[in-house]
C-alpha cells in the first residue's frame, strides 16, 4: 500500500481525497464541487490528515 499523505496540501492532491470527497458528497446528496466548498468538508480533510500522521508514527 502506498504511503498516505501527511500534509494538508499533499492530501488535497491525493487519490485518497478524491475517493473520500466523492463518497461523502453521495452521502449528503450534493455535487462533489459544492461539497468540497463546505466547512464540513474542510474539517474532514484536516481530521484525515491528522489521522494519517498518527498512523504513520505508529509504524
C-alpha distance matrix in Angstrom:
0.0 3.8 6.6 8.7 12.2 14.8 17.9 19.6 20.3 16.7 15.7 18.6 17.5 13.9 12.8 12.0 15.7 17.0 15.7 16.9 20.2 20.9 20.5 22.6 25.2 25.6 26.2 28.9 30.3 30.1 29.0 25.7 27.7 30.2 27.6 25.8 29.2 29.9 29.9 27.8 24.9 25.1 25.2 22.1 20.2 21.6 20.7 17.0 16.8 18.7 16.4 13.3 15.6 16.7 13.4 12.7 16.2 15.7 13.3
3.8 0.0 3.8 6.3 9.3 12.1 15.0 16.8 17.0 13.3 12.9 15.8 14.4 11.1 10.8 10.5 13.9 15.4 14.9 16.2 19.1 20.2 20.3 22.2 24.5 25.4 26.3 28.6 29.9 29.3 27.9 24.4 25.9 28.6 26.2 24.0 27.2 28.2 28.1 26.5 23.4 23.2 23.6 20.8 18.4 19.7 19.4 15.7 14.9 17.2 15.6 12.1 14.1 16.0 13.2 11.8 15.4 15.9 13.6
6.6 3.8 0.0 3.8 6.5 8.7 11.8 14.1 14.8 11.2 11.0 14.4 13.6 10.7 11.6 10.6 13.4 15.8 15.7 16.3 18.9 20.7 20.9 22.1 24.6 26.0 26.5 28.5 30.2 29.3 28.2 24.5 25.7 28.1 25.7 23.2 26.1 26.9 26.4 24.9 22.1 21.3 21.5 19.1 16.5 17.2 17.0 13.6 12.1 14.1 12.9 9.2 10.6 12.8 10.5 8.5 12.2 13.3 11.3
8.7 6.3 3.8 0.0 3.8 6.4 9.4 11.1 12.3 9.1 7.9 11.5 11.4 8.6 9.7 8.0 10.3 13.1 13.2 13.2 15.7 17.9 18.0 18.9 21.4 23.0 23.4 25.2 27.0 26.1 25.2 21.5 22.7 24.9 22.3 19.8 22.7 23.3 22.7 21.2 18.4 17.7 17.8 15.3 12.8 13.5 13.4 9.9 8.6 11.0 9.9 6.3 8.5 11.0 9.2 8.2 11.9 13.3 12.3
12.2 9.3 6.5 3.8 0.0 3.8 5.8 7.7 8.6 5.6 5.1 8.8 9.0 7.3 9.8 8.6 9.6 12.7 13.8 13.6 15.2 17.9 18.6 18.9 21.1 23.3 23.8 25.0 26.9 25.5 24.4 20.6 21.2 23.3 21.0 18.0 20.6 21.4 20.7 19.7 16.9 15.5 16.0 14.3 11.1 11.5 12.3 9.4 7.0 9.9 10.2 6.9 8.1 11.5 11.0 9.6 12.8 15.0 14.5
14.8 12.1 8.7 6.4 3.8 0.0 3.8 6.8 8.7 7.0 6.9 10.5 11.6 10.6 13.4 11.7 12.1 15.6 16.7 15.7 17.3 20.3 20.8 20.5 22.8 25.3 25.4 26.3 28.5 27.1 26.3 22.6 23.0 24.7 22.2 19.2 21.3 21.7 20.4 19.6 17.3 15.4 15.2 14.1 11.1 10.2 11.1 9.1 5.7 7.5 8.7 5.9 5.4 9.2 9.7 8.2 10.5 13.3 13.6
17.9 15.0 11.8 9.4 5.8 3.8 0.0 3.8 5.5 5.3 6.1 8.7 10.2 10.5 13.9 12.8 12.0 15.4 17.3 16.2 16.9 20.2 21.2 20.5 22.4 25.2 25.5 25.9 28.0 26.2 25.2 21.5 21.3 22.9 20.8 17.5 19.0 19.8 18.4 18.3 16.0 13.4 13.9 13.6 10.2 9.0 11.1 9.9 6.3 8.5 10.9 8.9 8.2 11.9 13.2 11.8 13.7 16.8 17.2
19.6 16.8 14.1 11.1 7.7 6.8 3.8 0.0 3.8 5.5 5.0 6.1 8.8 9.8 13.1 12.0 10.2 13.4 15.6 14.3 14.2 17.7 19.0 17.9 19.4 22.6 22.9 23.0 24.9 22.9 22.0 18.4 17.9 19.3 17.3 13.9 15.3 16.1 14.9 15.0 12.6 9.9 11.0 11.0 7.4 6.8 9.7 9.0 6.2 8.9 11.5 10.3 10.6 13.9 15.2 14.7 16.6 19.4 20.2
20.3 17.0 14.8 12.3 8.6 8.7 5.5 3.8 0.0 3.8 5.4 5.3 6.7 8.9 12.6 12.6 10.7 13.2 16.1 15.5 15.1 18.2 20.1 19.5 20.4 23.5 24.4 24.4 25.9 23.5 22.0 18.4 17.4 19.3 18.0 14.3 15.5 17.2 16.6 17.2 14.4 11.9 13.8 13.9 10.1 10.2 13.4 12.3 9.6 12.6 14.9 13.2 13.5 17.1 18.0 16.9 19.1 22.0 22.3
16.7 13.3 11.2 9.1 5.6 7.0 5.3 5.5 3.8 0.0 3.8 5.5 5.3 6.3 10.1 10.3 9.6 12.0 14.6 14.6 14.9 17.7 19.4 19.4 20.6 23.4 24.4 25.0 26.4 24.3 22.7 18.9 18.5 20.8 19.3 15.8 17.7 19.3 19.0 19.0 15.9 14.0 15.6 14.8 11.0 11.6 14.0 11.9 9.3 12.6 14.1 11.6 12.2 15.9 16.1 14.7 17.4 20.1 19.8
15.7 12.9 11.0 7.9 5.1 6.9 6.1 5.0 5.4 3.8 0.0 3.8 5.3 5.0 8.2 7.4 6.2 9.3 11.5 11.0 11.6 14.5 15.9 15.8 17.3 20.0 20.8 21.5 23.1 21.3 20.0 16.2 16.4 18.5 16.4 13.2 15.7 16.8 16.5 16.0 12.8 11.4 12.8 11.4 7.8 9.2 11.1 8.6 6.9 10.6 11.7 9.6 11.2 14.5 14.6 14.0 16.9 19.1 19.2
18.6 15.8 14.4 11.5 8.8 10.5 8.7 6.1 5.3 5.5 3.8 0.0 3.8 5.6 8.5 8.6 5.9 8.0 11.1 10.8 10.1 13.0 15.1 14.8 15.5 18.5 19.7 19.9 21.2 18.9 17.3 13.5 13.1 15.4 13.8 10.3 12.5 14.3 14.6 14.6 11.1 9.9 12.3 11.3 7.8 9.9 12.4 10.6 9.6 13.2 14.5 13.0 14.7 17.9 18.1 17.8 20.6 22.8 23.0
17.5 14.4 13.6 11.4 9.0 11.6 10.2 8.8 6.7 5.3 5.3 3.8 0.0 3.8 6.9 8.6 7.2 8.1 11.3 12.2 11.8 13.9 16.4 16.9 17.3 20.0 21.7 22.2 23.0 20.6 18.5 14.7 14.3 17.2 16.1 12.8 15.2 17.4 18.1 18.1 14.5 13.6 16.1 14.8 11.3 13.5 15.8 13.5 12.2 15.9 16.9 14.7 16.4 19.7 19.5 18.6 21.7 23.9 23.5
13.9 11.1 10.7 8.6 7.3 10.6 10.5 9.8 8.9 6.3 5.0 5.6 3.8 0.0 3.8 5.3 5.4 6.7 9.0 10.2 10.9 12.8 14.7 15.7 16.8 18.9 20.4 21.6 22.5 20.7 18.8 15.1 15.6 18.5 16.8 13.9 16.9 18.7 19.3 18.5 14.9 14.5 16.4 14.4 11.2 13.6 15.0 12.0 11.2 14.9 15.1 12.6 14.9 17.9 17.0 16.4 19.8 21.6 20.9
12.8 10.8 11.6 9.7 9.8 13.4 13.9 13.1 12.6 10.1 8.2 8.5 6.9 3.8 0.0 3.8 5.4 5.1 6.3 8.6 9.9 10.7 12.4 14.3 15.4 16.8 18.6 20.3 20.9 19.5 17.6 14.1 15.4 18.4 16.6 14.4 17.9 19.4 20.5 19.3 15.6 16.1 17.9 15.3 12.7 15.7 16.5 13.2 13.3 16.9 16.3 14.0 16.9 19.5 18.0 17.8 21.5 22.6 21.8
12.0 10.5 10.6 8.0 8.6 11.7 12.8 12.0 12.6 10.3 7.4 8.6 8.6 5.3 3.8 0.0 3.8 5.5 5.3 6.2 8.6 10.1 10.8 12.2 14.2 15.6 16.7 18.6 19.8 18.9 17.6 14.1 15.9 18.2 15.8 13.8 17.4 18.2 18.8 17.1 13.7 14.4 15.4 12.4 10.3 13.2 13.3 9.8 10.6 14.0 13.0 11.0 14.3 16.5 15.0 15.5 19.0 19.9 19.5
15.7 13.9 13.4 10.3 9.6 12.1 12.0 10.2 10.7 9.6 6.2 5.9 7.2 5.4 5.4 3.8 0.0 3.8 5.5 5.2 5.9 8.4 9.8 10.4 11.8 14.1 15.2 16.4 17.6 16.2 14.9 11.2 12.6 14.8 12.4 10.1 13.6 14.6 15.3 13.9 10.3 10.9 12.6 10.0 7.6 11.0 11.9 9.1 9.9 13.5 13.3 12.0 15.0 17.3 16.7 17.3 20.5 21.8 21.9
17.0 15.4 15.8 13.1 12.7 15.6 15.4 13.4 13.2 12.0 9.3 8.0 8.1 6.7 5.1 5.5 3.8 0.0 3.8 5.6 5.3 6.2 8.6 10.0 10.5 12.4 14.4 15.6 16.1 14.5 12.7 9.1 10.7 13.5 11.7 9.9 13.6 15.1 16.7 15.4 11.7 13.0 15.2 12.6 10.8 14.4 15.3 12.7 13.7 17.3 16.9 15.6 18.7 21.0 20.0 20.6 24.0 25.1 24.9
15.7 14.9 15.7 13.2 13.8 16.7 17.3 15.6 16.1 14.6 11.5 11.1 11.3 9.0 6.3 5.3 5.5 3.8 0.0 3.8 5.6 5.3 6.2 8.7 10.0 10.8 12.6 14.6 15.3 14.6 13.4 10.3 12.9 15.2 12.9 12.1 15.9 16.7 18.2 16.2 12.8 14.8 16.2 13.0 12.0 15.5 15.6 12.6 14.5 17.6 16.5 15.4 18.9 20.7 19.3 20.3 23.7 24.3 24.1
16.9 16.2 16.3 13.2 13.6 15.7 16.2 14.3 15.5 14.6 11.0 10.8 12.2 10.2 8.6 6.2 5.2 5.6 3.8 0.0 3.8 5.4 5.1 6.0 8.4 9.9 10.6 12.4 13.9 13.4 13.1 10.0 12.7 14.2 11.2 10.5 14.2 14.3 15.3 12.9 9.8 12.0 12.9 9.5 9.2 12.8 12.4 9.9 12.4 15.2 14.0 13.8 17.2 18.7 17.7 19.2 22.4 22.9 23.3
20.2 19.1 18.9 15.7 15.2 17.3 16.9 14.2 15.1 14.9 11.6 10.1 11.8 10.9 9.9 8.6 5.9 5.3 5.6 3.8 0.0 3.8 5.5 5.2 5.9 8.5 9.8 10.7 11.8 10.4 9.7 6.5 9.0 10.4 7.6 7.0 10.7 11.2 12.9 11.0 7.7 10.2 11.9 9.3 9.0 12.8 13.3 11.6 13.7 16.6 16.3 16.2 19.3 21.0 20.6 21.9 24.9 25.8 26.4
20.9 20.2 20.7 17.9 17.9 20.3 20.2 17.7 18.2 17.7 14.5 13.0 13.9 12.8 10.7 10.1 8.4 6.2 5.3 5.4 3.8 0.0 3.8 5.6 5.1 6.2 8.7 10.2 10.2 9.4 8.3 5.8 9.3 10.9 8.8 9.3 12.9 13.6 15.8 13.9 10.9 13.8 15.5 12.8 12.8 16.6 16.8 14.9 17.1 20.1 19.3 19.0 22.4 24.0 23.1 24.5 27.7 28.3 28.6
20.5 20.3 20.9 18.0 18.6 20.8 21.2 19.0 20.1 19.4 15.9 15.1 16.4 14.7 12.4 10.8 9.8 8.6 6.2 5.1 5.5 3.8 0.0 3.8 5.5 5.2 6.4 9.0 9.8 10.3 10.5 8.8 12.4 13.3 10.5 11.6 15.1 14.8 16.5 13.8 11.5 14.7 15.5 12.3 13.2 16.7 16.1 14.2 17.1 19.5 18.2 18.4 22.0 23.0 21.9 23.8 26.9 27.0 27.5
22.6 22.2 22.1 18.9 18.9 20.5 20.5 17.9 19.5 19.4 15.8 14.8 16.9 15.7 14.3 12.2 10.4 10.0 8.7 6.0 5.2 5.6 3.8 0.0 3.8 5.4 5.0 6.4 8.5 8.7 9.9 8.3 11.5 11.4 8.1 9.5 12.6 11.6 13.2 10.3 8.4 12.0 12.6 9.7 11.3 14.7 14.1 13.1 16.1 18.2 17.3 18.2 21.4 22.4 21.9 24.0 26.7 27.1 28.1
25.2 24.5 24.6 21.4 21.1 22.8 22.4 19.4 20.4 20.6 17.3 15.5 17.3 16.8 15.4 14.2 11.8 10.5 10.0 8.4 5.9 5.1 5.5 3.8 0.0 3.8 5.4 5.3 5.8 5.1 6.1 5.4 8.7 8.4 5.8 8.2 11.0 10.6 13.1 11.0 9.2 12.7 14.2 12.1 13.3 16.8 16.9 16.0 18.7 21.0 20.6 21.2 24.3 25.6 25.2 27.1 29.9 30.5 31.3
25.6 25.4 26.0 23.0 23.3 25.3 25.2 22.6 23.5 23.4 20.0 18.5 20.0 18.9 16.8 15.6 14.1 12.4 10.8 9.9 8.5 6.2 5.2 5.4 3.8 0.0 3.8 5.5 4.9 6.4 7.6 8.0 11.7 11.5 9.4 12.0 14.7 14.2 16.7 14.3 12.7 16.4 17.5 15.0 16.4 19.9 19.5 18.3 21.3 23.5 22.6 23.1 26.5 27.5 26.7 28.8 31.7 31.9 32.6
26.2 26.3 26.5 23.4 23.8 25.4 25.5 22.9 24.4 24.4 20.8 19.7 21.7 20.4 18.6 16.7 15.2 14.4 12.6 10.6 9.8 8.7 6.4 5.0 5.4 3.8 0.0 3.8 5.6 8.0 10.4 10.7 14.1 13.2 10.5 13.2 15.6 14.2 16.0 13.0 12.3 16.1 16.3 13.8 16.0 19.1 18.2 17.5 20.8 22.5 21.4 22.5 25.8 26.3 25.8 28.2 30.8 30.8 31.9
28.9 28.6 28.5 25.2 25.0 26.3 25.9 23.0 24.4 25.0 21.5 19.9 22.2 21.6 20.3 18.6 16.4 15.6 14.6 12.4 10.7 10.2 9.0 6.4 5.3 5.5 3.8 0.0 3.8 5.8 9.1 10.0 12.7 10.9 8.4 11.8 13.4 11.6 13.7 11.2 11.1 14.9 15.4 13.7 16.1 19.0 18.4 18.4 21.5 23.2 22.6 24.0 27.0 27.6 27.5 29.9 32.3 32.6 33.9
30.3 29.9 30.2 27.0 26.9 28.5 28.0 24.9 25.9 26.4 23.1 21.2 23.0 22.5 20.9 19.8 17.6 16.1 15.3 13.9 11.8 10.2 9.8 8.5 5.8 4.9 5.6 3.8 0.0 3.8 7.0 9.2 11.9 10.3 9.0 12.6 14.2 13.2 16.0 14.1 13.5 17.2 18.3 16.7 18.5 21.7 21.6 21.2 24.1 26.1 25.5 26.6 29.7 30.6 30.3 32.4 35.1 35.5 36.5
30.1 29.3 29.3 26.1 25.5 27.1 26.2 22.9 23.5 24.3 21.3 18.9 20.6 20.7 19.5 18.9 16.2 14.5 14.6 13.4 10.4 9.4 10.3 8.7 5.1 6.4 8.0 5.8 3.8 0.0 3.8 6.3 8.3 6.6 6.0 9.6 10.9 10.6 13.9 12.7 11.7 15.1 16.9 15.7 17.0 20.3 20.8 20.4 22.9 25.2 25.1 25.9 28.8 30.2 30.1 31.9 34.6 35.4 36.3
29.0 27.9 28.2 25.2 24.4 26.3 25.2 22.0 22.0 22.7 20.0 17.3 18.5 18.8 17.6 17.6 14.9 12.7 13.4 13.1 9.7 8.3 10.5 9.9 6.1 7.6 10.4 9.1 7.0 3.8 0.0 3.8 5.6 5.5 6.2 8.8 10.4 11.4 15.0 14.3 12.4 15.4 17.8 16.6 17.0 20.5 21.5 20.7 22.8 25.5 25.6 25.8 28.7 30.5 30.2 31.6 34.5 35.5 36.1
25.7 24.4 24.5 21.5 20.6 22.6 21.5 18.4 18.4 18.9 16.2 13.5 14.7 15.1 14.1 14.1 11.2 9.1 10.3 10.0 6.5 5.8 8.8 8.3 5.4 8.0 10.7 10.0 9.2 6.3 3.8 0.0 3.8 5.5 5.0 6.1 8.8 10.3 13.5 12.8 10.1 12.7 15.4 14.0 13.8 17.4 18.6 17.5 19.3 22.3 22.4 22.4 25.2 27.2 26.9 28.1 31.1 32.2 32.7
27.7 25.9 25.7 22.7 21.2 23.0 21.3 17.9 17.4 18.5 16.4 13.1 14.3 15.6 15.4 15.9 12.6 10.7 12.9 12.7 9.0 9.3 12.4 11.5 8.7 11.7 14.1 12.7 11.9 8.3 5.6 3.8 0.0 3.8 5.5 5.3 6.7 9.4 12.8 13.2 10.5 12.3 15.6 15.0 14.4 17.6 19.5 18.8 20.0 23.0 23.7 23.6 26.1 28.3 28.5 29.3 32.2 33.7 34.2
30.2 28.6 28.1 24.9 23.3 24.7 22.9 19.3 19.3 20.8 18.5 15.4 17.2 18.5 18.4 18.2 14.8 13.5 15.2 14.2 10.4 10.9 13.3 11.4 8.4 11.5 13.2 10.9 10.3 6.6 5.5 5.5 3.8 0.0 3.8 5.5 5.4 7.1 10.8 11.4 9.8 11.9 14.8 14.7 14.9 17.9 19.5 19.5 21.0 23.6 24.4 24.9 27.2 29.2 29.6 30.8 33.4 34.8 35.8
27.6 26.2 25.7 22.3 21.0 22.2 20.8 17.3 18.0 19.3 16.4 13.8 16.1 16.8 16.6 15.8 12.4 11.7 12.9 11.2 7.6 8.8 10.5 8.1 5.8 9.4 10.5 8.4 9.0 6.0 6.2 5.0 5.5 3.8 0.0 3.8 5.4 5.5 8.8 8.3 6.5 9.4 11.8 11.2 11.9 15.0 16.2 16.2 18.1 20.5 21.1 21.8 24.3 26.0 26.4 27.8 30.3 31.6 32.7
25.8 24.0 23.2 19.8 18.0 19.2 17.5 13.9 14.3 15.8 13.2 10.3 12.8 13.9 14.4 13.8 10.1 9.9 12.1 10.5 7.0 9.3 11.6 9.5 8.2 12.0 13.2 11.8 12.6 9.6 8.8 6.1 5.3 5.5 3.8 0.0 3.8 5.6 8.2 8.4 5.5 7.1 10.3 10.0 9.6 12.6 14.5 14.3 15.5 18.2 19.2 19.5 21.8 23.9 24.4 25.4 28.0 29.6 30.5
29.2 27.2 26.1 22.7 20.6 21.3 19.0 15.3 15.5 17.7 15.7 12.5 15.2 16.9 17.9 17.4 13.6 13.6 15.9 14.2 10.7 12.9 15.1 12.6 11.0 14.7 15.6 13.4 14.2 10.9 10.4 8.8 6.7 5.4 5.4 3.8 0.0 3.8 6.7 8.6 7.0 7.6 10.9 11.8 11.6 13.8 16.1 16.6 17.6 19.9 21.4 22.0 23.8 25.9 26.9 27.9 30.1 32.0 33.1
29.9 28.2 26.9 23.3 21.4 21.7 19.8 16.1 17.2 19.3 16.8 14.3 17.4 18.7 19.4 18.2 14.6 15.1 16.7 14.3 11.2 13.6 14.8 11.6 10.6 14.2 14.2 11.6 13.2 10.6 11.4 10.3 9.4 7.1 5.5 5.6 3.8 0.0 3.8 5.3 5.4 6.7 8.9 10.1 11.1 12.9 14.6 15.8 17.3 19.0 20.4 21.6 23.4 25.0 26.2 27.6 29.6 31.2 32.8
29.9 28.1 26.4 22.7 20.7 20.4 18.4 14.9 16.6 19.0 16.5 14.6 18.1 19.3 20.5 18.8 15.3 16.7 18.2 15.3 12.9 15.8 16.5 13.2 13.1 16.7 16.0 13.7 16.0 13.9 15.0 13.5 12.8 10.8 8.8 8.2 6.7 3.8 0.0 3.8 5.5 5.2 6.3 8.7 10.0 10.8 12.4 14.4 15.7 16.8 18.5 20.1 21.5 22.9 24.5 26.1 27.6 29.3 31.2
27.8 26.5 24.9 21.2 19.7 19.6 18.3 15.0 17.2 19.0 16.0 14.6 18.1 18.5 19.3 17.1 13.9 15.4 16.2 12.9 11.0 13.9 13.8 10.3 11.0 14.3 13.0 11.2 14.1 12.7 14.3 12.8 13.2 11.4 8.3 8.4 8.6 5.3 3.8 0.0 3.8 5.4 5.1 6.2 8.7 10.0 10.5 12.3 14.4 15.4 16.4 18.3 20.1 21.1 22.4 24.4 26.0 27.3 29.2
24.9 23.4 22.1 18.4 16.9 17.3 16.0 12.6 14.4 15.9 12.8 11.1 14.5 14.9 15.6 13.7 10.3 11.7 12.8 9.8 7.7 10.9 11.5 8.4 9.2 12.7 12.3 11.1 13.5 11.7 12.4 10.1 10.5 9.8 6.5 5.5 7.0 5.4 5.5 3.8 0.0 3.8 5.4 5.1 6.2 8.8 9.9 10.6 12.5 14.3 15.3 16.5 18.6 20.1 21.0 22.6 24.7 26.1 27.6
25.1 23.2 21.3 17.7 15.5 15.4 13.4 9.9 11.9 14.0 11.4 9.9 13.6 14.5 16.1 14.4 10.9 13.0 14.8 12.0 10.2 13.8 14.7 12.0 12.7 16.4 16.1 14.9 17.2 15.1 15.4 12.7 12.3 11.9 9.4 7.1 7.6 6.7 5.2 5.4 3.8 0.0 3.8 5.5 5.1 6.4 8.8 10.0 10.8 12.6 14.4 15.5 16.9 18.8 20.2 21.4 23.2 25.0 26.6
25.2 23.6 21.5 17.8 16.0 15.2 13.9 11.0 13.8 15.6 12.8 12.3 16.1 16.4 17.9 15.4 12.6 15.2 16.2 12.9 11.9 15.5 15.5 12.6 14.2 17.5 16.3 15.4 18.3 16.9 17.8 15.4 15.6 14.8 11.8 10.3 10.9 8.9 6.3 5.1 5.4 3.8 0.0 3.8 5.4 5.1 6.2 8.7 10.0 10.7 12.4 14.3 15.6 16.7 18.4 20.1 21.5 23.1 25.1
22.1 20.8 19.1 15.3 14.3 14.1 13.6 11.0 13.9 14.8 11.4 11.3 14.8 14.4 15.3 12.4 10.0 12.6 13.0 9.5 9.3 12.8 12.3 9.7 12.1 15.0 13.8 13.7 16.7 15.7 16.6 14.0 15.0 14.7 11.2 10.0 11.8 10.1 8.7 6.2 5.1 5.5 3.8 0.0 3.8 5.5 5.1 6.2 8.7 9.9 10.5 12.2 14.3 15.3 16.4 18.3 20.2 21.4 23.1
20.2 18.4 16.5 12.8 11.1 11.1 10.2 7.4 10.1 11.0 7.8 7.8 11.3 11.2 12.7 10.3 7.6 10.8 12.0 9.2 9.0 12.8 13.2 11.3 13.3 16.4 16.0 16.1 18.5 17.0 17.0 13.8 14.4 14.9 11.9 9.6 11.6 11.1 10.0 8.7 6.2 5.1 5.4 3.8 0.0 3.8 5.5 5.2 6.3 8.7 9.9 10.6 12.5 14.4 15.4 16.6 18.7 20.4 21.7
21.6 19.7 17.2 13.5 11.5 10.2 9.0 6.8 10.2 11.6 9.2 9.9 13.5 13.6 15.7 13.2 11.0 14.4 15.5 12.8 12.8 16.6 16.7 14.7 16.8 19.9 19.1 19.0 21.7 20.3 20.5 17.4 17.6 17.9 15.0 12.6 13.8 12.9 10.8 10.0 8.8 6.4 5.1 5.5 3.8 0.0 3.8 5.5 5.3 6.3 8.7 10.0 10.8 12.6 14.4 15.5 17.0 19.0 20.8
20.7 19.4 17.0 13.4 12.3 11.1 11.1 9.7 13.4 14.0 11.1 12.4 15.8 15.0 16.5 13.3 11.9 15.3 15.6 12.4 13.3 16.8 16.1 14.1 16.9 19.5 18.2 18.4 21.6 20.8 21.5 18.6 19.5 19.5 16.2 14.5 16.1 14.6 12.4 10.5 9.9 8.8 6.2 5.1 5.5 3.8 0.0 3.8 5.5 5.1 6.2 8.6 9.9 10.6 12.3 14.3 15.6 17.0 19.1
17.0 15.7 13.6 9.9 9.4 9.1 9.9 9.0 12.3 11.9 8.6 10.6 13.5 12.0 13.2 9.8 9.1 12.7 12.6 9.9 11.6 14.9 14.2 13.1 16.0 18.3 17.5 18.4 21.2 20.4 20.7 17.5 18.8 19.5 16.2 14.3 16.6 15.8 14.4 12.3 10.6 10.0 8.7 6.2 5.2 5.5 3.8 0.0 3.8 5.3 5.0 6.1 8.6 9.8 10.4 12.2 14.3 15.5 17.0
16.8 14.9 12.1 8.6 7.0 5.7 6.3 6.2 9.6 9.3 6.9 9.6 12.2 11.2 13.3 10.6 9.9 13.7 14.5 12.4 13.7 17.1 17.1 16.1 18.7 21.3 20.8 21.5 24.1 22.9 22.8 19.3 20.0 21.0 18.1 15.5 17.6 17.3 15.7 14.4 12.5 10.8 10.0 8.7 6.3 5.3 5.5 3.8 0.0 3.8 5.4 5.0 6.2 8.7 9.9 10.5 12.5 14.6 15.9
18.7 17.2 14.1 11.0 9.9 7.5 8.5 8.9 12.6 12.6 10.6 13.2 15.9 14.9 16.9 14.0 13.5 17.3 17.6 15.2 16.6 20.1 19.5 18.2 21.0 23.5 22.5 23.2 26.1 25.2 25.5 22.3 23.0 23.6 20.5 18.2 19.9 19.0 16.8 15.4 14.3 12.6 10.7 9.9 8.7 6.3 5.1 5.3 3.8 0.0 3.8 5.5 5.2 6.3 8.7 10.0 10.9 12.9 15.0
16.4 15.6 12.9 9.9 10.2 8.7 10.9 11.5 14.9 14.1 11.7 14.5 16.9 15.1 16.3 13.0 13.3 16.9 16.5 14.0 16.3 19.3 18.2 17.3 20.6 22.6 21.4 22.6 25.5 25.1 25.6 22.4 23.7 24.4 21.1 19.2 21.4 20.4 18.5 16.4 15.3 14.4 12.4 10.5 9.9 8.7 6.2 5.0 5.4 3.8 0.0 3.8 5.4 5.1 6.1 8.6 10.0 10.9 13.0
13.3 12.1 9.2 6.3 6.9 5.9 8.9 10.3 13.2 11.6 9.6 13.0 14.7 12.6 14.0 11.0 12.0 15.6 15.4 13.8 16.2 19.0 18.4 18.2 21.2 23.1 22.5 24.0 26.6 25.9 25.8 22.4 23.6 24.9 21.8 19.5 22.0 21.6 20.1 18.3 16.5 15.5 14.3 12.2 10.6 10.0 8.6 6.1 5.0 5.5 3.8 0.0 3.8 5.5 5.2 6.1 8.8 10.2 11.2
15.6 14.1 10.6 8.5 8.1 5.4 8.2 10.6 13.5 12.2 11.2 14.7 16.4 14.9 16.9 14.3 15.0 18.7 18.9 17.2 19.3 22.4 22.0 21.4 24.3 26.5 25.8 27.0 29.7 28.8 28.7 25.2 26.1 27.2 24.3 21.8 23.8 23.4 21.5 20.1 18.6 16.9 15.6 14.3 12.5 10.8 9.9 8.6 6.2 5.2 5.4 3.8 0.0 3.8 5.5 5.1 6.4 8.9 10.4
16.7 16.0 12.8 11.0 11.5 9.2 11.9 13.9 17.1 15.9 14.5 17.9 19.7 17.9 19.5 16.5 17.3 21.0 20.7 18.7 21.0 24.0 23.0 22.4 25.6 27.5 26.3 27.6 30.6 30.2 30.5 27.2 28.3 29.2 26.0 23.9 25.9 25.0 22.9 21.1 20.1 18.8 16.7 15.3 14.4 12.6 10.6 9.8 8.7 6.3 5.1 5.5 3.8 0.0 3.8 5.4 5.2 6.6 9.2
13.4 13.2 10.5 9.2 11.0 9.7 13.2 15.2 18.0 16.1 14.6 18.1 19.5 17.0 18.0 15.0 16.7 20.0 19.3 17.7 20.6 23.1 21.9 21.9 25.2 26.7 25.8 27.5 30.3 30.1 30.2 26.9 28.5 29.6 26.4 24.4 26.9 26.2 24.5 22.4 21.0 20.2 18.4 16.4 15.4 14.4 12.3 10.4 9.9 8.7 6.1 5.2 5.5 3.8 0.0 3.8 5.4 5.3 6.9
12.7 11.8 8.5 8.2 9.6 8.2 11.8 14.7 16.9 14.7 14.0 17.8 18.6 16.4 17.8 15.5 17.3 20.6 20.3 19.2 21.9 24.5 23.8 24.0 27.1 28.8 28.2 29.9 32.4 31.9 31.6 28.1 29.3 30.8 27.8 25.4 27.9 27.6 26.1 24.4 22.6 21.4 20.1 18.3 16.6 15.5 14.3 12.2 10.5 10.0 8.6 6.1 5.1 5.4 3.8 0.0 3.8 5.5 5.5
16.2 15.4 12.2 11.9 12.8 10.5 13.7 16.6 19.1 17.4 16.9 20.6 21.7 19.8 21.5 19.0 20.5 24.0 23.7 22.4 24.9 27.7 26.9 26.7 29.9 31.7 30.8 32.3 35.1 34.6 34.5 31.1 32.2 33.4 30.3 28.0 30.1 29.6 27.6 26.0 24.7 23.2 21.5 20.2 18.7 17.0 15.6 14.3 12.5 10.9 10.0 8.8 6.4 5.2 5.4 3.8 0.0 3.8 5.5
15.7 15.9 13.3 13.3 15.0 13.3 16.8 19.4 22.0 20.1 19.1 22.8 23.9 21.6 22.6 19.9 21.8 25.1 24.3 22.9 25.8 28.3 27.0 27.1 30.5 31.9 30.8 32.6 35.5 35.4 35.5 32.2 33.7 34.8 31.6 29.6 32.0 31.2 29.3 27.3 26.1 25.0 23.1 21.4 20.4 19.0 17.0 15.5 14.6 12.9 10.9 10.2 8.9 6.6 5.3 5.5 3.8 0.0 3.8
13.3 13.6 11.3 12.3 14.5 13.6 17.2 20.2 22.3 19.8 19.2 23.0 23.5 20.9 21.8 19.5 21.9 24.9 24.1 23.3 26.4 28.6 27.5 28.1 31.3 32.6 31.9 33.9 36.5 36.3 36.1 32.7 34.2 35.8 32.7 30.5 33.1 32.8 31.2 29.2 27.6 26.6 25.1 23.1 21.7 20.8 19.1 17.0 15.9 15.0 13.0 11.2 10.4 9.2 6.9 5.5 5.5 3.8 0.0
